[in-house]
């Protein structure tokens, strides 16, 4: 079995193709859309959810290799094994990233089980050995990582931009960023809310700058 290199891929405004119009294909469409991709779906038939979707391009016909023109990522999810294999070989020939659902041997990448909390993304993969195990681990982690982690990540992102633009000393920046990313700050958000965490962060920044002067 292949040893996979973990990577997060930027597909914002990139053309991605889904071959297949069923419920599994629909779930793939949703995840691609959430990542900002421009999604095209090719299939002779579409499930009701796909029919209602207005933010994708639907092409109601059988797959042909020409649909891969300009595509960054392609996902094949049809009930026809020969079509799925053709998508894989066509994409591989063109150097396009390809995933055939539930067939890791016909994938240049696999999609891990993922928890999203705002900008925070936690992915779990067994390298295709047991998607069920990855799913069970994800469900356990979902209980541990609540929505406050998304709020925390957003606050840290905003604060980081502010610090990088206003503090020139790299060592001070590094110390502040390390300090405010501590889990004690997360506890403040849990117990007292985001406003209290912002006050605490401002206090840490001011204190650190004064100490260095």
N, C-alpha and C positions, 0 to 999 in steps of 0.2 A: 504494500500500500504506500502511496506517495506521502512524503513528509512535507507538510504545507508551511509556507512562510506567511505568518500573520501580517495583514496589511489593512489599512482603512483607505478606501478609494474615493476620491472626489469625483462625483458624477454630476455635479451641478451644471445644468444646461447642456449636458452631453446627451447624444442620441443613444438610446438603449432599446433593444428589440426583444419582445417576448413572443415566442412562437407557441401558440395554443390559446384556447379561449375558454377553458373551464375554470373551476373554482380555485384550483392550485395556481394556475396561471394568474388569476385575479389577485391572489395574495402577493405574488411576485410583483405585479404591476403596482400594487399599493406601496410596497416597500421601496421600489425604485422611485416612485413619485415623491414619497416622503423625503428621499435624499436629494430631490431637486432635479431628477433626470427628465428629459423629454422622451416620453415613452411611445413607441409604436407597437401595436399588437397585430399579428398576422394569424388568421384562423378562418376556416370555412364557416364556423359558427362561434357565437359568443354567449357566455352565461348572462343572466339578467343584469347582474351588477356591472358587467363590462359594457353592456348595451347602454346603461344609464350614464356611464362616465363620460363627462364632457371635456376632460383635460388630457385626453390621450388621442392618438391617431389610430383608428381601426382600419385594417385592410382585410376585407372579407374574401379571402381566397386562399388557395393552398400555398405553402411555403416554397419560395424559390431563392436561389443563392443571391440574386441581385438585391434582395431586401437587406443584405448585410452592408451595402454601400454606406459609408460614413458612420457606421455603428461602433461604439466603444465596447459595449457589453451586450451579450445575447444570452437569453435564458430560454431553454426549450422545455416545454411542459405539455406535450401532446400524449394521446393514448396510442400513438403509432410509433413503435420502436424504430422503424426504418427512417421515419422523418426526423426523429430525435438524433439518430446517428448521423444523418446527412447534415443537420445543423452543426453538430460537433465537428465533423470533418471539414465542412466548408469554412467554419470560423477558424479552426486551427490552421488551415491553409493560408488564411488571410492575416493571421496573427491577432485575431480578435479574442478577447476574454469570453469564455463560454461556460455555461453551467447547464447540464442536463439534469433535471430534478430527479433525485433519488438514484442517480447513477454516477457515483463518484469517479468511476473509471472513464466516463465521458465528460469530464470536467477539467478545465484549466484552473478553476477556482471553485470553492464551496462556500456556502453561506452559513455562518455560525448562528447558533441560538443567541439572541441579543436582548439586552435590557437597555432601554433608553430612558434617561432622566434628564431632559433638556439637552445640554451639550455633552453630558456624560453618557458614554456608551460602554457597556460591559458585554463582551462577547465570549461565548463558551463553545468550544469545538472538540470533538473526539476524532477529527480527521476523517470523518465519514464512517467510523467504525460503529458508532451507536448514536444516531440522532436522538433516540428516546432518552438516553442518559443525559445528553446535553440539554434536552428540554426539561428534564427533572431538576437538574442543577439550576437552570435558569429560574424555574418556579420557586425554588428555595431562596435564591438570591433576591428575587423580586420582593420577598417579605422583609429582607434586611435593608434594601436600598429603596427608601420611600421618595416621594416627590421633593423632600427637602434637599436631596442631593442635587437635583436639577437647579433649585434656587441657589444653592451654594456655588455650583459651577458657574452660573450666570454672574453672580456677585464677584467671584474671583476673576472672571474674564474682564468685567468692567473695571475692576480695581487695577488689574495688570496693565490695561491700556493707559490708565491715568498715571500710574507709577512710571511706566516707560517714557511717557511724554514729559513728566514734570521733574523726575529725579535723574540726574546725569551720572551719579556715582554708581558704577555697576555693583560694587560690593554691598552698598546700602540697599539697592534694588533687590538683589538676590536674598539678602537677609529678611527683608520685609515680606517678599513673596513666599519664602519658606515658612515664615511665622504665621501668616494669615491663612495658609493652606492646612494648618493643623486641625485635627478632628475636634479639638475643644471649641473651635469656631462653629463647627457643625452643630455641636450641642447647644450653643447659644441660639442658633436658628431654630432648633427643635423646641427649646424651652421658651424662648422669648420673642422669636420672630426675626425677620430679615432686617428690620429697622435697627434693632439692638445690635445685630452683628455689624451693620455699617458703622455705627458709633464706635464699636470696639476696634474695628479696622482703622478708622481715622485716628483713634487714640494711639494705636501701635505705630502708625506712620509718623505722627507728630513726635512721639517719644523717641523713635529711632533716629530721626533727623536731628533732634536736639542733642542727643548723646554724641553724635558724630561731629557736631560743630565745636 
